[in-house]
Amino acid sequence: MTENPANDFIRFGPFEVDLRAGELRRNGRKIRLQEQPFQVLAMLLENPGEIVTREELRGRLWPADTFVDFDHGLNAAVKRLRDALGDSAENPVFVETLARRGYRFVAPLNASEPKTAPVARSRRYWRIGPVIAALLIAAVMVGWYAGHRSVAAVRVAERRLTSNPENDPVIGAAISPDGKLLAFSDRTGVFLRQVGTGETHPIGPDIAHTYFVSWFPDGSHVLATRVGSPLEQPSLWSMSVFGGAPRKIMDAAERGVVSPDGSQIVFVRGDYSHQEIWGMQANGEQAHKILGEPGDNVDALVWAPDGRRIAFVQSRYQLGWDDAEISLYVRDLGSQDLSRIVSSPRLRSALAWTPDGRLIYSLGELPPSSQNDTNLWAVRIDPRGWKTWGTPTRLTNDSDAKVRASISADGKRLSFLRGADAPGVYITDVEGGGSRLSPLQRLSLDERRNYPYTWTPDGKSVIFTSDRDGVFHLFKQAVDQPAPDLLVGGEQSVILARLNPESSAILYLLGPDPRDVDRHVRMMRLPLAGGTPQFVLQDPSINNFQCARAPATVCVLSEFTGDRLEFFTFNALTGEKKPLTRIEGPEWYLLNWTLSPDGSTLAMAKKHRVPGPAVIRLHTMANGRERMLTLKDWSGIASLDWAGDGRSIWASASSLTGMRTLLNVDLHGKAKAMLQEREKQLGWAIPSADGRHLAIWISSGSSNAWLLEGF
């Protein structure tokens, strides 16, 4: 590429490229970029301002003897590069497309850095006289700045404020009004850190789990959301930064934020899909509901700098797989007027309101970036909060999720949590007649998200989904295999996979095609022996399905229909559906279910946010009769799957102290703890057909507080 190390470092806009190390950074933060997109960038930077043809890129990316769908592969590589740069094909800031010819790097490079010498290519771009070259570069820079101010005008500085290790995440953090202190919480307590020196000390006794903190404007107290156990509701507490006993302000309340003048608090009340926004005086008096309807979830909540309005991100479940309406609203507390500022299914839970009238929020990235990556954006709103002014500006452009933002009183410092989770597939053997599990063995070694759904009939390979390609695809991997085999690729996400009753084919769901206005979820069938996938059925509201094992032939699917969960039997070959039963009443949308191997019984349980002792509901398919298994020492069943022999159920639940545990529950309700995780998240356990092996998803994760300045 180049013989001179000094020429391996190139800057443009807010980006820096180290060609020798193969790294792309924005404002010092490394951006994840795959090998082929990076090679495209490197070749464009070697020839700035010149056309690099598609044929030249092909020679760089793929050897002559490599068989590949070149057009698709190159288009995908360029798209990934543009996503990493925050660029677009329609209005290119960095990479311009020349139809059917190639690409050109159009942004000015930092003149203080030596440029890489191209190999066997003309250098006429750099042979212009010094004066003409300077004028040309200046003209390009002026035009680039004027046309793309949303990118060029932002010179944001990021730095990390906390250094918690993996699996000990920071779960709440807020910058003080003067911008000098950070209050943050993790599993061990609540702490105060000097932003300038990093000096840290605990505040208050660790009487409960604290997962959200905000500041009173006097800078001497923080408002904390705390919960004692999974069976308790959260409550709001005032904690002095100088120590002393916390003071409870309100029961059945969480995520409270204090008004700029310190006189009022707004907070969230209710459980998942029944969340409401409430207000009260700072001492806990005159509590009153502000807004909220059944089906609402409040993802973020902040005050306007004038203290007369609030902004919040609200999501409402619609139909289909993970289909939600998510919007950013402003509510005037005097007139009660409500205005929608931004609406997008990509909105996430970071929100701040700057003194100069901007709302800062987070958006999930589009494929091929990881679907868990989010970045911060800012949009200016008019003084009354009715509408936006101008174009939203991207503040960050890198991987990981950004949540729980807070801002200093002068608007110069913004803190947020930056984290990532990495669910992996782990394998274990059921030993001692079902009394114990062997040591866990990790199947998937990559850092992307992987979810197991079934085993091959011989119990030697796991079938799972992974977003290692940006979009969730379907893979198969033997327990002794170093890397998986791709089964289903493409642009649409694979969101669930099971075996048909004969165990001869994989049935899987494809997420909605963005071009499909009806947002159908499609079920497909792929022969295990290989072949072309076949269409089975489609519907916009499928959320789960499962089949029994031969000689049984029954398959069951469930659909969300707005106010109930409906069950159908279906033919795995023809797709024909027949109504089976329905679940209505409170919290129907919190239900998980699994079908027994012989097809006789549905086991159902509510998800982990539901307080109280865990209950498994057994529904007999033949006559509709039901009985309950109450697990008095456990709460919040997050997942459940029948054991291979159908005589027990594998369930992920919480102990009374909050320990996530994998249980084996017999059909009399006796639960045995088989695996406990103190640090990681523990998900579902999928048994092989013979019941000898389990594939479990276990997620490691990290989260730390970061500081943003210059935004």
C-alpha positions in Angstrom: 0.0 0.0 0.0 2.7 2.4 1.0 6.3 2.2 2.1 6.3 5.4 4.2 4.7 5.0 7.7 4.0 8.7 7.8 1.7 8.3 4.8 -0.4 5.6 6.5 -2.3 8.2 8.5 -4.9 10.3 6.7 -7.5 12.7 8.0 -10.6 14.1 6.5 -13.5 15.9 8.1 -13.9 14.4 11.6 -12.3 11.1 10.5 -8.9 9.6 10.8 -7.6 6.5 8.9 -4.7 4.4 9.8 -4.0 2.4 6.6 -1.3 0.2 8.2 -3.4 -0.8 11.2 -6.6 -1.0 9.1 -8.5 1.3 11.5 -11.1 4.1 11.0 -11.7 6.6 13.8 -14.1 9.5 14.3 -12.9 12.1 16.8 -10.5 9.5 18.2 -13.2 6.8 18.6 -12.7 3.6 16.6 -15.5 2.7 14.2 -16.2 -0.9 13.4 -15.6 -1.5 9.7 -15.2 -4.8 7.9 -12.2 -5.7 5.8 -13.7 -5.2 2.3 -15.3 -1.8 3.0 -12.0 -0.6 4.5 -10.1 -1.7 1.4 -12.6 0.3 -0.7 -11.9 3.3 1.5 -8.1 2.8 1.3 -8.1 2.6 -2.5 -10.2 5.8 -2.7 -7.9 7.6 -0.3 -4.9 6.5 -2.4 -6.5 8.4 -5.3 -8.4 11.4 -3.9 -10.5 13.2 -6.4 -10.0 10.5 -9.1 -12.3 7.9 -10.4 -11.5 4.4 -9.1 -13.2 2.0 -11.5 -15.3 -1.0 -10.4 -12.8 -3.2 -12.2 -9.9 -1.8 -10.2 -11.8 -2.4 -7.0 -12.6 -5.9 -8.0 -8.9 -6.6 -8.5 -8.1 -5.2 -5.1 -10.9 -7.0 -3.2 -11.2 -10.4 -4.9 -8.3 -12.5 -6.5 -8.8 -13.4 -10.1 -9.6 -17.0 -9.3 -12.3 -16.1 -6.7 -15.9 -16.8 -7.8 -18.2 -14.2 -6.3 -21.3 -12.1 -7.2 -19.1 -9.1 -7.8 -21.8 -6.5 -8.3 -23.6 -7.5 -5.1 -20.5 -7.8 -3.1 -19.1 -4.4 -4.2 -22.4 -2.6 -3.7 -22.7 -4.1 -0.2 -19.1 -3.0 0.7 -19.7 0.6 -0.5 -23.0 0.7 1.4 -21.2 -0.4 4.6 -18.5 2.2 4.1 -21.1 4.9 3.6 -23.0 3.8 6.7 -19.7 4.0 8.7 -19.1 7.5 7.4 -22.7 8.7 7.8 -22.7 9.4 4.1 -25.4 8.9 1.4 -25.4 8.0 -2.3 -28.0 10.7 -3.0 -26.0 13.6 -1.4 -22.4 12.3 -1.1 -20.1 14.1 1.3 -17.2 11.7 1.0 -17.9 8.9 -1.6 -19.4 9.8 -4.9 -20.9 7.2 -7.3 -20.3 7.5 -11.0 -22.9 5.4 -12.6 -21.5 2.2 -14.2 -18.0 3.5 -13.9 -16.8 3.5 -10.3 -16.4 5.8 -7.3 -14.6 8.9 -6.3 -13.5 10.4 -2.9 -14.7 14.0 -3.0 -14.0 15.4 0.5 -10.8 17.4 1.1 -8.0 15.7 2.9 -6.2 17.3 5.8 -3.3 19.1 4.1 -1.1 18.7 7.1 -0.9 14.9 6.6 1.2 13.3 3.9 -0.9 11.4 1.3 -0.4 7.9 0.2 1.3 7.5 -3.2 -0.9 5.5 -5.6 0.5 2.5 -7.3 0.6 2.5 -11.1 -1.9 5.4 -11.4 -1.7 9.0 -12.6 -1.0 11.7 -10.0 -2.3 14.6 -12.1 -4.6 15.7 -9.2 -1.5 16.7 -7.2 0.5 18.2 -10.1 -1.5 21.5 -10.1 0.5 24.6 -9.2 0.5 25.5 -5.5 -1.7 28.6 -5.9 -4.3 26.9 -8.1 -4.3 23.9 -5.8 -4.8 26.0 -2.8 -7.7 27.9 -4.4 -9.3 24.6 -5.6 -9.1 23.1 -2.2 -10.5 26.2 -0.6 -13.4 26.2 -3.0 -14.1 22.6 -2.4 -14.0 23.1 1.3 -16.4 26.1 1.2 -18.9 24.2 -1.0 -18.6 21.0 1.1 -19.2 23.0 4.3 -22.2 24.9 2.9 -23.8 21.9 1.4 -23.2 19.5 4.3 -23.1 21.6 7.4 -24.8 18.8 9.4 -21.6 16.8 9.1 -18.9 19.4 8.8 -20.1 21.9 11.5 -20.0 19.4 14.3 -16.7 18.9 16.1 -17.7 16.7 18.9 -15.3 15.5 21.6 -16.0 12.2 23.4 -14.3 10.8 26.4 -15.1 8.0 28.8 -15.9 8.9 32.4 -16.2 5.4 34.1 -14.2 2.3 33.6 -16.4 -0.5 34.8 -15.3 -3.9 33.4 -17.4 -6.3 31.3 -20.4 -7.8 33.2 -20.2 -5.0 35.9 -22.1 -2.4 33.9 -22.9 1.2 34.9 -26.7 1.1 34.9 -27.5 4.8 35.7 -25.5 8.0 35.3 -26.2 11.8 35.2 -24.0 14.9 34.9 -24.4 17.5 37.6 -25.9 20.9 36.8 -22.5 22.6 36.9 -21.0 19.8 34.8 -18.3 19.0 37.3 -19.6 15.8 38.9 -21.0 12.5 37.6 -23.4 10.5 39.7 -23.6 6.9 38.6 -24.8 3.5 39.9 -23.8 -0.1 39.3 -24.5 -3.4 41.0 -22.6 -2.4 44.1 -24.1 1.0 44.8 -24.2 4.7 43.9 -21.1 6.8 43.4 -19.9 10.3 42.8 -17.0 11.0 40.4 -15.1 14.2 39.7 -15.2 14.8 35.9 -11.9 16.6 36.0 -9.8 14.3 38.2 -11.7 11.0 38.2 -11.8 10.9 42.0 -14.6 8.7 43.1 -16.4 7.9 46.3 -19.7 6.2 47.3 -22.7 8.2 48.4 -25.3 6.6 50.8 -25.7 3.0 52.0 -26.4 0.4 49.4 -29.9 -0.5 50.6 -31.3 -1.5 47.2 -30.7 -1.9 43.6 -30.4 1.6 41.9 -30.9 1.8 38.2 -31.6 5.5 37.4 -30.3 8.8 38.9 -30.9 12.4 38.1 -29.9 15.7 39.9 -31.7 18.3 41.9 -30.7 21.7 40.5 -28.9 22.7 43.8 -26.2 20.1 43.0 -26.3 18.7 46.5 -28.9 15.9 46.0 -29.6 13.2 43.5 -33.0 11.6 42.8 -32.6 7.8 42.6 -34.9 5.0 41.4 -34.4 2.0 43.7 -35.9 -1.5 44.1 -35.3 -4.0 46.8 -36.2 -7.3 45.1 -38.0 -8.6 42.0 -41.2 -8.8 44.1 -41.2 -5.1 44.9 -42.2 -2.1 42.9 -39.5 0.6 42.4 -39.6 3.8 44.4 -38.0 7.3 44.3 -35.4 8.4 46.9 -33.5 11.6 47.6 -29.8 11.0 48.3 -27.4 13.7 49.6 -24.0 13.8 47.8 -22.5 14.5 51.3 -23.7 11.1 52.7 -26.4 10.2 55.1 -29.5 8.1 54.9 -31.6 8.4 51.7 -35.1 9.7 52.0 -38.0 8.1 50.2 -40.2 10.4 48.2 -42.7 8.2 46.3 -43.7 4.6 46.1 -44.6 2.8 42.9 -42.5 5.3 40.9 -39.4 5.2 38.7 -37.1 7.3 36.4 -37.9 10.6 38.1 -36.4 13.8 36.8 -36.5 17.2 38.7 -37.6 20.4 37.1 -35.0 23.1 36.4 -36.2 25.2 39.4 -36.3 22.2 41.7 -40.0 22.5 42.6 -41.4 19.6 40.7 -40.7 16.0 39.6 -42.1 14.0 36.7 -41.8 10.3 36.9 -43.0 7.0 35.3 -45.6 4.7 37.0 -46.8 1.3 35.9 -45.4 -1.8 34.3 -44.5 -2.7 30.8 -47.2 -1.6 28.3 -49.1 0.1 31.0 -46.7 3.0 31.7 -48.0 6.5 32.6 -46.2 9.9 33.2 -47.0 11.4 36.5 -46.1 14.7 38.2 -45.7 15.8 41.8 -44.1 18.5 44.0 -40.5 17.8 44.9 -41.5 16.7 48.4 -43.8 14.0 47.0 -47.1 15.9 47.5 -49.9 16.4 45.0 -49.1 13.5 42.8 -51.2 13.4 39.7 -51.3 11.7 36.3 -50.2 13.7 33.3 -50.8 11.2 30.5 -50.7 7.5 29.5 -53.0 4.9 28.1 -53.0 1.1 28.1 -50.3 -0.1 25.7 -47.9 2.8 26.3 -44.3 2.5 27.2 -42.2 5.5 28.3 -38.6 5.1 27.0 -37.2 8.5 28.0 -38.4 11.6 29.9 -36.8 15.1 30.3 -37.8 18.7 31.3 -37.6 21.7 29.0 -35.1 24.3 30.2 -38.0 26.7 30.9 -39.7 24.2 33.2 -43.1 24.6 31.5 -42.9 21.6 29.1 -41.6 18.0 29.1 -40.3 15.8 26.3 -40.6 12.1 26.2 -40.1 9.1 23.9 -43.1 6.8 23.9 -43.5 3.4 22.3 -46.7 1.5 21.6 -46.9 -2.0 20.5 -48.7 -2.5 17.2 -48.9 -5.8 15.3 -46.3 -8.3 14.1 -42.9 -9.2 15.2 -41.3 -6.5 17.3 -43.5 -3.9 15.5 -43.9 -0.7 17.5 -44.8 2.9 16.9 -42.2 5.1 18.6 -42.4 8.8 18.8 -40.8 11.8 20.5 -43.4 14.1 22.0 -43.4 17.5 23.7 -46.2 18.2 26.3 -47.0 21.7 27.5 -47.9 21.3 31.2 -50.0 24.4 31.2 -52.1 24.1 28.1 -51.9 20.3 28.0 -51.1 20.6 24.3 -49.2 17.6 22.9 -47.0 17.7 19.7 -45.1 14.9 18.0 -41.6 16.0 17.1 -40.0 12.9 15.7 -41.6 9.5 14.8 -39.4 6.5 13.8 -39.2 2.8 14.8 -35.5 3.4 15.3 -35.9 5.9 18.2 -34.2 4.7 21.4 -34.0 5.7 25.0 -31.6 8.7 25.2 -33.1 12.2 25.4 -31.8 15.7 26.5 -33.1 19.2 26.0 -30.4 21.9 25.5 -30.7 25.5 26.7 -30.4 26.7 23.1 -33.6 24.8 22.1 -32.4 21.5 20.7 -33.6 18.0 21.5 -30.9 15.4 21.5 -32.1 11.8 20.9 -30.8 8.4 19.8 -31.6 6.5 16.6 -30.8 2.9 15.8 -28.5 2.3 12.9 -29.8 0.7 9.6 -28.4 -2.6 8.3 -25.7 -3.7 7.5 -24.7 -2.1 10.8 -25.6 -4.1 13.9 -29.2 -3.6 14.8 -28.2 -2.9 18.4 -26.0 0.1 17.5 -27.5 3.6 18.2 -26.1 7.1 17.8 -27.0 10.5 19.1 -28.7 13.2 16.9 -29.9 16.7 17.6 -32.7 18.7 16.1 -33.8 22.3 16.8 -37.4 22.9 17.7 -39.4 26.2 17.7 -39.8 28.0 21.0 -43.3 26.7 21.5 -42.3 23.1 20.8 -44.7 22.5 17.9 -42.3 21.5 15.2 -38.6 21.1 14.2 -36.5 23.7 12.6 -33.8 22.7 10.1 -32.3 19.3 9.5 -31.3 16.9 12.3 -27.6 16.7 13.0 -25.7 13.5 13.8 -23.5 13.9 16.9 -21.9 10.5 17.1 -21.1 7.9 14.5 -19.9 4.7 15.9 -20.9 1.3 17.3 -22.7 0.4 20.6 -25.9 1.6 22.1 -26.3 5.1 23.5 -28.9 5.5 26.3 -29.8 7.6 29.3 -28.5 11.0 28.4 -28.3 14.0 30.8 -27.0 17.5 30.2 -25.4 20.2 32.3 -27.3 23.4 33.1 -25.2 25.5 30.6 -25.7 22.9 27.9 -22.0 22.4 27.3 -21.6 18.9 28.7 -23.7 15.8 27.9 -23.3 12.5 29.6 -24.7 9.2 28.3 -24.3 5.5 28.8 -22.6 3.6 26.1 -22.9 -0.1 26.1 -23.1 -3.3 24.2 -24.4 -6.8 24.8 -23.2 -9.9 23.1 -25.6 -12.9 23.5 -23.7 -16.1 22.7 -24.6 -19.7 22.3 -23.4 -22.0 25.0 -23.5 -25.8 25.0 -23.9 -28.1 28.0 -24.7 -31.8 28.7 -27.5 -33.0 31.0 -25.8 -35.4 33.4 -26.5 -37.5 36.4 -30.0 -38.5 35.3 -30.9 -34.9 34.9 -29.5 -33.7 38.2 -26.7 -31.5 36.9 -25.2 -29.8 33.9 -21.7 -30.2 32.6 -19.4 -27.1 32.3 -20.5 -24.6 29.7 -18.8 -24.6 26.3 -19.2 -21.6 24.1 -20.2 -22.4 20.5 -20.1 -19.0 18.9 -16.9 -17.1 19.4 -17.7 -13.9 17.6 -18.8 -10.7 19.3 -22.1 -10.4 17.6 -25.5 -11.4 18.8 -26.4 -15.1 18.5 -29.6 -16.8 19.5 -30.2 -20.6 19.4 -33.6 -22.0 18.3 -33.3 -25.7 17.6 -30.9 -28.7 17.1 -30.5 -31.0 14.1 -32.3 -34.3 14.7 -29.0 -36.1 15.5 -28.2 -33.7 18.3 -24.8 -32.8 16.8 -25.5 -29.3 15.5 -27.2 -26.2 16.7 -29.3 -24.0 14.4 -29.2 -20.3 15.4 -29.6 -16.8 14.2 -26.7 -14.3 14.2 -26.3 -10.6 13.1 -22.6 -11.1 12.3 -23.5 -9.9 8.8 -25.5 -6.9 10.1 -28.8 -8.6 9.4 -29.9 -11.6 11.3 -29.2 -14.7 9.2 -29.7 -18.4 9.9 -26.7 -20.6 10.6 -25.9 -24.2 11.6 -22.8 -25.2 13.6 -21.7 -28.6 15.0 -20.5 -28.6 18.6 -17.0 -29.5 17.5 -17.0 -27.1 14.5 -14.9 -23.9 14.7 -17.2 -21.8 12.5 -20.9 -22.0 11.4 -22.3 -22.7 8.0 -24.7 -20.2 6.5 -28.2 -21.6 5.8 -30.2 -18.5 5.0 -28.9 -15.1 4.0 -30.4 -12.1 2.3 -31.6 -8.6 3.2 -34.5 -9.7 5.5 -33.9 -10.8 9.1 -34.5 -14.4 10.1 -36.3 -14.0 13.5 -37.2 -17.5 14.5 -36.5 -21.1 13.4 -37.9 -24.5 14.4 -38.0 -28.1 13.0 -41.1 -29.5 11.2 -42.8 -32.5 12.9 -40.8 -35.0 10.7 -37.5 -33.2 11.6 -36.8 -33.1 7.8 -36.9 -29.4 7.3 -36.4 -26.1 9.1 -39.3 -23.7 9.4 -38.2 -20.1 9.8 -39.8 -16.6 9.9 -38.5 -13.8 7.8 -39.0 -10.3 9.1 -41.1 -7.8 7.2 -39.7 -6.5 3.9 -39.3 -2.7 4.1 -41.0 -2.5 0.7 -44.1 -4.4 1.9 -46.7 -1.9 3.0 -48.6 -4.7 4.8 -45.4 -5.6 6.8 -46.0 -9.4 6.4 -44.0 -11.9 8.4 -43.4 -14.9 6.1 -42.8 -18.5 7.2 -40.5 -20.4 5.0 -39.5 -24.1 4.8 -35.9 -25.2 4.1 -35.1 -28.9 3.7 -32.3 -30.0 6.0 -30.8 -32.1 3.2 -30.5 -28.9 1.2 -32.5 -27.2 -1.6 -34.6 -24.1 -2.3 -36.7 -22.5 0.5 -40.4 -22.9 0.0 -43.1 -20.5 1.1 -45.5 -21.8 3.9 -47.7 -18.8 5.0 -47.6 -15.2 5.9 -49.3 -12.8 8.3 -48.4 -9.4 9.7 -48.9 -10.4 13.3 -47.1 -13.8 13.8 -45.0 -13.7 17.0 -44.2 -17.4 17.7 -44.6 -20.9 16.4 -43.5 -24.4 17.3 -44.2 -28.0 16.1 -44.5 -31.3 17.9 -42.3 -34.3 17.0 -43.4 -37.3 14.9 -45.5 -39.3 15.2 -47.4 -36.2 16.3 -48.1 -33.8 13.5 -49.5 -30.7 15.2 -47.9 -27.3 14.7 -49.1 -24.2 16.6 -48.5 -20.5 15.9 -49.6 -17.4 17.9 -50.6 -13.9 16.6 -50.9 -10.6 18.3 -54.2 -9.0 17.2 -54.2 -5.7 19.1 -56.1 -6.7 22.2 -55.5 -10.5 22.5 -53.2 -13.4 21.7 -54.7 -15.8 19.3 -53.5 -19.4 18.8 -53.8 -21.4 15.6 -52.8 -24.9 14.4 -51.2 -24.9 11.0 -50.1 -27.4 8.4 -46.3 -27.2 8.0 -46.6 -28.2 4.3 -49.6 -26.2 3.0 -49.7 -23.4 5.6 -53.5 -24.0 6.2 -54.5 -22.5 9.6 -57.3 -23.4 12.0 -58.3 -21.4 15.2 -57.3 -23.1 18.5 -57.7 -20.7 21.4 -57.1 -17.1 22.5 -55.8 -15.3 25.5 -57.5 -12.1 26.6 -57.6 -10.0 29.7 -54.9 -8.0 31.5 -51.3 -8.5 30.4 -52.0 -11.0 27.6 -49.1 -9.5 25.6 -46.6 -10.6 28.3 -47.2 -14.3 27.6 -44.5 -16.8 26.5 -45.4 -20.3 25.5 -44.0 -23.6 24.3 -45.5 -26.8 22.8 -44.8 -30.2 24.3 -42.9 -32.7 22.1 -46.0 -34.9 21.8 -48.2 -32.0 20.9 -50.7 -32.5 23.8 -50.0 -29.4 26.0 -49.1 -25.8 25.8 -47.1 -24.4 28.7 -47.4 -20.6 29.1 -45.9 -18.1 31.5 -45.7 -14.3 31.8 -42.5 -12.5 31.1 -40.0 -11.3 33.7 -41.3 -7.8 34.4 -44.4 -9.2 36.1 -44.0 -9.1 39.9 -45.0 -11.9 42.3 -44.4 -15.7 42.4 -43.9 -17.3 39.0 -46.8 -19.3 37.5 -46.7 -21.8 34.6 -50.0 -22.4 33.0 -50.6 -25.8 31.4 -53.2 -25.8 28.6 -54.4 -29.2 27.4 -54.9 -29.1 23.6 -57.6 -31.7 23.4 -60.1 -30.2 25.8 -58.9 -26.8 26.7 -58.5 -27.7 30.4 -55.9 -25.8 32.4 -53.9 -26.2 35.6 -51.3 -23.9 37.2 -47.9 -24.7 38.5 -46.9 -22.0 41.1 -43.2 -21.6 41.8 -43.4 -19.9 45.2 -39.6 -19.2 45.5 -39.2 -17.8 42.0 -40.4 -14.8 40.0 -40.5 -13.5 36.5 -40.2 -16.4 34.1 -38.4 -14.9 31.1 -38.5 -18.0 28.9 -39.6 -21.6 28.9 -39.1 -24.7 26.7 -40.2 -28.3 27.2 -37.5 -30.8 28.0 -36.7 -33.4 25.3 -38.7 -36.1 26.9 -41.7 -33.9 27.7 -41.6 -34.7 31.4 -40.3 -31.3 32.6 -39.8 -27.7 31.5 -36.7 -25.6 31.3 -37.4 -22.1 32.5 -35.3 -19.0 33.1 -36.5 -17.2 36.2 -35.3 -15.0 39.1 -34.7 -15.9 42.7 -36.1 -13.8 45.5 -32.8 -12.0 45.6 -32.8 -11.3 41.9 -30.4 -14.1 40.8 -31.2 -15.1 37.2 -31.5 -18.9 37.3 -32.1 -21.8 34.8 -34.7 -24.1 36.4 -35.9 -27.6 35.5 -39.6 -27.7 36.6 -41.4 -31.0 36.8 -45.1 -31.3 36.0 -46.0 -31.1 39.7 -44.4 -27.7 40.0 -41.1 -28.8 41.8 -38.3 -26.5 40.5 -34.6 -27.4 40.6 -32.0 -24.8 40.1 -29.6 -26.1 37.4 -27.6 -23.0 36.5 -27.2 -19.5 38.0 -25.6 -16.4 36.6 -24.5 -13.6 39.0 -23.1 -11.3 36.3 -24.4 -12.2 32.8 -27.9 -12.3 31.4 -29.3 -15.8 31.2 -31.8 -16.6 28.4 -33.6 -19.7 27.1 -32.4 -23.2 27.0 -33.1 -25.4 23.9 -32.8 -29.2 24.4 -31.8 -31.6 21.8 -34.4 -34.2 20.8 -32.8 -36.9 23.0 -32.7 -34.4 25.9 -28.9 -35.0 26.4 -27.8 -31.5 25.4 -28.8 -27.9 25.9 -28.1 -24.9 23.8 -28.4 -21.8 26.0 -28.0 -18.1 25.2 -26.0 -16.2 27.7 -25.2 -12.6 27.2 -22.1 -10.7 28.4 -22.3 -7.0 28.3 -20.6 -3.7 29.2 -21.8 -0.2 29.9 -19.9 2.9 30.9 -20.6 6.6 31.2 -19.2 8.9 28.5 -19.0 12.7 28.1 -19.8 14.7 25.0 -18.5 18.2 24.5 -18.5 20.7 21.6 -21.9 19.6 20.3 
